[in-house]
Amino acid sequence: MVEESFKYVILIGDISTINRTRRHQSPPSHPFRSLLSHSPEVVVSPSYVFLPLVKDLLRPDFHIAAQNCWVKKGGAFTGEVRDARQYGHSLGHSERRALLNESNEFVGDKVAYALSQGLKVIACIGETLEQRESGSTMDVVTAQTKAISAETLNEILYWGSKDK
């Protein structure tokens, strides 16, 4: 059973992932340095190539997450992120599900593998605009969530913000 006492986590992603250069990455990230001076945990998820740059721009208490990782250890998987160990990972992005045909089961496998390697994970769950407009949101979200085991879901829900 998933515990209900936890602080909230604010997630900030950069949806213009491929369209940015190093020169353009600083402006959207810079304002996050002063964002929220109180207790919420903040996780920023820039494009993989900008992880070190954005990490240097953020306050030290902010977390950073890569936007993907691969599902297996080792091997030649061109373009895939294997393990950016100093960062968390956000997995199951809607565009990867839609454009790269990442199934709910595949995303569930990636989440389980990343956690088994000691990585922190944000599992992206959600419907497309078309699914929302057709009234199938709950079916979509339920199917995506069921592909991730209950034990795994409990690990994901707490990025490190469990009340002690």
N, C-alpha and C positions, 0 to 999 in steps of 0.2 A: 504494500500500500504506500502511496506517495504521501509524504508528510506535507502539512499545509502551513507550517510556520517558517517562512523564509523572507528575506528582504527581496525587493524587486531588483532586477537587473535591466539597465537600459542598453539596448543594442543599437549601434549605429553602423550602417553598412554603406558602402559606396557603390551605387548601382551603375555608375558609368565606368565599369571596370576596364574595358579594353580601350576606351577613348582617352585615357589620360597618359601623359608623359610624366617623367620625374619632375619637370618644371611645373606642371599643372597640379601635382599632388599636394603641394604645400597649402595652397589657399583653402581648400575645403577641410583640411585636417587641423589647421592652426587654431580655429576658434574652439576646438574641443579642449584645449589646454585649460581654459578657465571655466569650462562647463561644469555646472553642478558642484558647488563647494561643500555639499553635505554628504550624507551617508550612502546614496545609491552606488552600486557598482556599475561601471561603464565599460562596455566592450566595443571596440572599434574594429571593423573588419574591412580593411582596404584590399586592393589587388595584391597578390602574392609578392610581386616584384617590389612593392612599396612597403612591405612590412617593416624592415629596419628603419627606413626614413620616417614613417609615421610614428613608430614606437619612440623615436628620438624627439618627436614633436609633442608627444603626450605627457601628461602628468604621470609620475611614477606609479600612482595607485590605479591608473586605468589599465585595463586588460586589452590585449590585442589578439585577433583571431584571423587565421588564414581562411580564404573563402572556399577551400576544398581540400581534400586529401584522397589518396588512393586507398584501395581496399585490401591490398596485400603488401607483404614485406618484400623488398627487393624487386629486381627485374627491370626490364627496359620498357617503361610506360611513358613515352614521349609526351611532354607537356603536363603530366600529372604531378601533383605535390605528394611526396611520400610521407615525410614527417618533419614538419617545422616544429621541432620539440619545444622551443622556447615560447611558442604561441599556442593558443587554442585553435580549434577548427570549426567553421560553420559548414554544415553539410546538408544536402537536399534542396539546394536552391531551385526555385520554380523553373528558371530557364534551363538548368541542366536536366531537370525532369522532362521538360517539354521538348527541347531542341536536341538533347543527347540521349533521349529515351531512358533516362535513369529511372528504373522501376522503384516502387516502394520497397521491395525486398532488397534491391541493390543498395539503396540508401540505408536501410536497416543494417545490412552487412557492413557498410562503411562506418556507420556509427559504432557498431559493436567492436569492429577491429580497432578503430581509433582509441576507444576507451580501454581495450585490452592492452594497448601500447602505452597507457598512462597519459594519454592526451585529454585535454578538456574539449568538450563538444557542445556546439549549439546545433540542434536539429531543426531545420527549417521545415515547417509544416504550414500548408495553406493551399487555398484554391485559386484558380485563375478567375479572371473577370467573367468569362463565359460560364464557368461552373457556378459562380456566385449568382449570376443573373438567372440561371436555370433552376436555382433552388437546391443544388446538390452539395452545398458546402459541407454539411455534416457527414455525408457519405464519404466525400473525398478526404476530409481531415481524419475521420475514423479509420479509413483504410491506410492512410499514411502512418498514423500512430500505431496501429496494430502490427505494422511491419517491424516495429521496434519493441523489444521485450520489456516487460514491466520493470525488471531490475535495471535495465539500461536506461529507461525513462527516468527512473529515480536518480541515477547518476547525472543525467543531463540537466535536470531541473535545478540542480544546485551547482552553479559555476564555482562555488566556494563561498556562497553567501548563506549557508545554513546557520540558523541561530544555534548557538552552542548551549 
